Amino acid sequence: MDHSLVPNRFDGKTAIVTGAGSGIGRATAVRLLREGARVIATDVDAARLDALSAESATDMLATVAGDITSQGTVDDVVGRADGRVDALANVAGIMDGFLPTAEIDDATWERVLAVNLTALMRTTRSVLPLMLGVGSGSIVNVSSEAGLRGSAAGTSYTTSKHAVNGFTKSTAFFYTPSGIRCNAVAPGGVATNIEAPFRSQSAAERLGPFLQVNVPPIATPEHLAAAITWLLSDDSANVSGVVLASDGGWVTI
Ligand SMILES: NC(=O)c1ccc[n+]([C@@H]2O[C@H](COP(=O)([O-])OP(=O)(O)OC[C@H]3O[C@@H](n4cnc5c(N)ncnc54)[C@H](O)[C@@H]3O)[C@@H](O)[C@H]2O)c1
């Protein structure tokens, strides 16, 4: 295949995007639509999905409102694909109030792991049989700079994103021989609606100086959509199991 001749990388393809109501997920859904995909966009926030539908004004977009930590939502989303999923972008995620280990409450730990990690396993587990049926597919998980170091978030979030990297590599190991690629993108700071208030004074004091080394300009969701759609597309056909930083060079510091 001559990839340089692919004008519309997702023509005829079906993609699922989680967290598609806002930020990186929304930008990814918009870019996939622009490049020819049929997109199933899901988010817990129905109003945000309605806004995406209104703005996109295309029958190539289907939306499913629901909490992605529920297997029922995952089943609804995959059910809308009519038996074919070429691309899955696991983008939905939440922060953890920057809580350090000694200050973690069970609810925060469980919710962060449920949204950032377990839900992503469930969506991937549910689309894999469809991808295996046709011998192709590409999955992209959104990790974080906090998946690369210990100094970018609280312990729950950092743990969840390191686990996303392991999940990505293990999935790639098992399924790349069957034509299914799995990669992760690790964003640095991105201007989105993600809620990131410090809930710990000690964490603010300890983390503050390290977060300030993230000197590059804050990225846009579209910067991340570019990396995610590259990994979802055949342009990256020889790439599987990587964690691609898209962070303006933060990874070098
Ligand atoms: N913004 C950043 O600086 C940054 C940096 C590194 C990684 N990330 C990661 O990028 C991803 C996207 O975040 P964003 O910055 O675009 O945030 P965002 O808050 O703008 O968008 C995330 C979307 O996910 C949805 N969502 C949250 N929980 C959900 C659930 N349980 N079920 C379904 N949908 C749910 C939200 O409603 C929201 O619309 C996350 O995984 C986040 O951890 C963001």
The ligand as an SDF file (V2000), in Angstrom:
LIG
                    3D

 44 48  0  0  0  0  0  0  0  0999 V2000
   -5.8480   18.0700   29.3270 N   0  0  0  0  0  0  0  0  0  0  0  0
   -4.6210   17.6600   29.6470 C   0  0  0  0  0  0  0  0  0  0  0  0
   -3.7210   18.4690   29.9890 O   0  0  0  0  0  0  0  0  0  0  0  0
   -4.2890   16.1870   29.6110 C   0  0  0  0  0  0  0  0  0  0  0  0
   -2.9540   15.8050   29.8080 C   0  0  0  0  0  0  0  0  0  0  0  0
   -2.6260   14.4640   29.7860 C   0  0  0  0  0  0  0  0  0  0  0  0
   -3.6060   13.5170   29.5570 C   0  0  0  0  0  0  0  0  0  0  0  0
   -4.8930   13.9020   29.3710 N   0  0  0  0  0  0  0  0  0  0  0  0
   -5.8910   12.8560   29.1330 C   0  0  0  0  0  0  0  0  0  0  0  0
   -6.6270   13.1550   27.9830 O   0  0  0  0  0  0  0  0  0  0  0  0
   -7.8980   12.5190   28.0520 C   0  0  0  0  0  0  0  0  0  0  0  0
   -8.9810   13.4990   27.6550 C   0  0  0  0  0  0  0  0  0  0  0  0
   -9.0070   14.5440   28.5930 O   0  0  0  0  0  0  0  0  0  0  0  0
   -9.3280   16.0500   28.2110 P   0  0  0  0  0  0  0  0  0  0  0  0
   -8.2210   16.8610   28.7250 O   0  0  0  0  0  0  0  0  0  0  0  0
   -9.7380   16.1660   26.7990 O   0  0  0  0  0  0  0  0  0  0  0  0
  -10.5560   16.3130   29.2250 O   0  0  0  0  0  0  0  0  0  0  0  0
  -12.0380   16.8400   29.0370 P   0  0  0  0  0  0  0  0  0  0  0  0
  -12.5860   16.8520   30.4340 O   0  0  0  0  0  0  0  0  0  0  0  0
  -12.0880   18.0970   28.2550 O   0  0  0  0  0  0  0  0  0  0  0  0
  -12.7430   15.6850   28.2040 O   0  0  0  0  0  0  0  0  0  0  0  0
  -12.9330   14.4030   28.7430 C   0  0  0  0  0  0  0  0  0  0  0  0
  -14.3370   13.9240   28.4190 C   0  0  0  0  0  0  0  0  0  0  0  0
  -14.4760   12.6150   28.9970 O   0  0  0  0  0  0  0  0  0  0  0  0
  -15.7700   12.5400   29.5400 C   0  0  0  0  0  0  0  0  0  0  0  0
  -15.8320   11.5430   30.6060 N   0  0  0  0  0  0  0  0  0  0  0  0
  -15.2780   11.6230   31.8320 C   0  0  0  0  0  0  0  0  0  0  0  0
  -15.6180   10.5590   32.5530 N   0  0  0  0  0  0  0  0  0  0  0  0
  -16.3930    9.7790   31.7610 C   0  0  0  0  0  0  0  0  0  0  0  0
  -17.0550    8.5560   31.9560 C   0  0  0  0  0  0  0  0  0  0  0  0
  -17.0250    7.9140   33.1200 N   0  0  0  0  0  0  0  0  0  0  0  0
  -17.7640    8.0370   30.9260 N   0  0  0  0  0  0  0  0  0  0  0  0
  -17.8130    8.6880   29.7490 C   0  0  0  0  0  0  0  0  0  0  0  0
  -17.2190    9.8620   29.5120 N   0  0  0  0  0  0  0  0  0  0  0  0
  -16.5120   10.4040   30.5130 C   0  0  0  0  0  0  0  0  0  0  0  0
  -16.0840   13.9310   30.0590 C   0  0  0  0  0  0  0  0  0  0  0  0
  -17.4890   14.1450   30.1880 O   0  0  0  0  0  0  0  0  0  0  0  0
  -15.4290   14.8110   29.0070 C   0  0  0  0  0  0  0  0  0  0  0  0
  -16.3670   15.2220   28.0260 O   0  0  0  0  0  0  0  0  0  0  0  0
   -8.0090   11.9650   29.4800 C   0  0  0  0  0  0  0  0  0  0  0  0
   -7.7490   10.5740   29.4680 O   0  0  0  0  0  0  0  0  0  0  0  0
   -6.9250   12.7100   30.2310 C   0  0  0  0  0  0  0  0  0  0  0  0
   -6.4390   11.9620   31.3220 O   0  0  0  0  0  0  0  0  0  0  0  0
   -5.2610   15.2130   29.3890 C   0  0  0  0  0  0  0  0  0  0  0  0
  1  2  1  0
  2  3  2  0
  2  4  1  0
  4  5  1  0
  4 44  2  0
  5  6  2  0
  6  7  1  0
  7  8  2  0
  8  9  1  0
  8 44  1  0
  9 10  1  0
  9 42  1  0
 10 11  1  0
 11 12  1  0
 11 40  1  0
 12 13  1  0
 13 14  1  0
 14 15  2  0
 14 16  1  0
 14 17  1  0
 17 18  1  0
 18 19  2  0
 18 20  1  0
 18 21  1  0
 21 22  1  0
 22 23  1  0
 23 24  1  0
 23 38  1  0
 24 25  1  0
 25 26  1  0
 25 36  1  0
 26 27  1  0
 26 35  1  0
 27 28  2  0
 28 29  1  0
 29 30  1  0
 29 35  2  0
 30 31  1  0
 30 32  2  0
 32 33  1  0
 33 34  2  0
 34 35  1  0
 36 37  1  0
 36 38  1  0
 38 39  1  0
 40 41  1  0
 40 42  1  0
 42 43  1  0
M  CHG  2   8   1  16  -1
M  END
$$$$
